[in-house]
Amino acid sequence: MTTLIVTEKPKVAERIANALGGAKKETRNRIGYYVAGDKNLIVAPAVGHIYGLKERKKGYGFSKYPVFEIEWAPSYSIAKSSSFTKSYLENLKFLAKKCDAFINACDYDIEGSVIGFNAIKHACNADPFSGNVKRMKFSTLTGKSIVDAYNNLVPVDKGMVDAGLTRHTLDWYWGINLSRALNSATRKARRFVTLSIGRVQGPTLNMLAKREKEIKAFVPEPYWVIEMIVDIKGDAISSYHEKDKFRDKKEVEEIRGRCGNTAVVKDIKKKKNIIKPPHPFDLTTLQTEAYKTLGMHPRKTLEIAQDLYTSGVISYPRTSSQQLPDEINFIEILEKLSMIEDYSRLYTILKNKIKEGKLKPNNGKKKDPAHPAIHPTGEKPDWLEIKATQYHKKIYDLVTKRFFATFGDNAVRESVTLKLDNNNEIFVANGVKTVENGWFELYGKYAKFDDIALPITNKGDILEVKSIEIHEKETSPPKRYTPASIIRLMEKNNLGTKATRSQIIDVLFERNYLTGKSIEVTCLGLDVVETLNKYCPEVLSVELTRKFEEEIEKIRSKKLDAEVVVKEGEETLIHISEEFKENEHSIGEALANSIDETIRLQSHLGKCLQCGGNLVLKSVSKHGKYGRFTSNFAGCDNYPKCRFTFSLPSGLLKREGADVCSECGSPIFTRIVRGKRPWKFCVNPECSTRKDK
């Protein structure tokens, strides 16, 4: 009997083959796989989703919806961007003919279950639920974990597979049908742009739009604060009136008029605050912490964490667990980390706890049925093998120091509050400092707690008043969401999955619904929400999307049949589609102006450098050595009177909201080319930032 082990990615196939030993690498059509003849084993990779959903019959454009007749097909036959998957699929087909048993060694989660299920069912032509198909379950790609998983194979989890297939089906139903409906409506208004909306996109955009409306509707109100600066042992210390905010300027001026040149220390209060160690990382907290401490986008954080996982140096990142179970043997992991120079000192801090048997992580409440919290494996990173960037090293350091910190002692911060009496007007000065470092020392630079020092003083001391100042301020609008905070909000509302939330945000940006680092909803995004709220509010319902997510979880735990949920989804979409069709013209007309404005903003480049007219973005499709490409250039709208023009980088160019160049004030654009990093640039060819390139 020969067994084919199917992995999710080529690098994982290599690690599994090396761990099981005796495997020889072979290639077919430039795709590598591994053969262990003495064990009758073949290890071969997929490359993510090599199958996807498509309409069973050829579609009829935007006018036909809803569509429910769909089937799984090779990804390369659905999208040109997936053409690279064909050789991997064909390789699995070829190798499967030699095998009569199969192991799904894709990531042990819903997506990995679907990837392996489709590969074994369609490419290998085997029944994924038969007795000759097994599952490998591991949370790290260390040699020990892989061997343990191979020696303890488990049956295929039908609940997990059914949950994944159902989610893909519902996402296709929602994404394709609702986007068709939306684009059909805009074409009725003769606006030929691509818009999209989906099962998670809609509610997420709705939440962002609600915040945007609150910000736009906010009317700032003036208020005043009184600051008294006193001299304490030669240091100028700020204090503020205990009432804090005053709405009446006259009252503030009267208080200042009553104050004298000295203040008495009326009261001193000290309080010690215990700060417990942080919980271990789940994916969402890793993404938000990386954004806060490193400024790293959540999408980038997940990409880097996935690289570190496939390299065997951290555990599986797509987890919702904040718990480190004893089974991972964290003492052994800490001992291995002690051999890495950067972390040997941290190990010595925990050494006594280990000796005394008191080592215990500060586990959080969140659990994941498949994986523990994110943690280092103890394996020393081979940065050359990983092809590491500075981002890989930063995320690894963050994960590792967080792991150490969860075992640390409580930290203690002491706050000091001084009450100062100036002719019966009470002012308050606040200070705070760390008195016991505890886990701060283990978390290092990621534990950001600023100290505000107050000189030692005593009750009854008379202090010289150096100045009393009145500051006029305004109330602030609600804060805008960041990519990290919106992911937290999506998790709170059970929208999307751990792995897809950052992708959803990216799609909303690509559709010009959102702009900016501090997320601003564009006119188009606001109009989409307003229009859908008016004509088919179910598309934007957080509650409806949450309900389906809860039902998918019930499918996973085998408490609900997948067919019931899919049927419910179809019935809901039929109702929504009827509402769309009744109001297509109205929806299209309602969005027409904002579509026009979006197109105008995306094409406007500023003033013509020759005649002062408007420069606009022009694109021409050309044929080149490697096929068709888009050539971009800037031209004056006074053409033919003004023939000023200059070339721009090829590829897709997107305007970055209202961002302008800090050097010359011209618009900032982003060049997007598949397979390359986005490049932000100033459109002005005379700008010094362009000349430096």
Beta strands, then each sheet from edge to edge (+ up, - down):
strand 1: 3-7
strand 2: 24-28
strand 3: 31-36
strand 4: 41-45
strand 5: 51-55
strand 6: 70-74
strand 7: 101-104
strand 8: 133-135
strand 9: 154-155
strand 10: 222-232
strand 11: 235-241
strand 12: 262-275
strand 13: 411-422
strand 14: 425-436
strand 15: 462-474
strand 16: 514-515
strand 17: 520-521
strand 18: 604-607
strand 19: 614-624
strand 20: 627-636
strand 21: 645-648
strand 22: 652-660
strand 23: 667-672
strand 24: 679-682
sheet 1: 2+ 3- 4+ 1+ 7+ 8+ 9-
sheet 2: 5+ 6-
sheet 3: 10+ 11- 14+ 13- 12+ 15- 10+
sheet 4: 16+ 17-
sheet 5: 18+ 19- 20+ 21-
sheet 6: 22+ 23- 24+
end
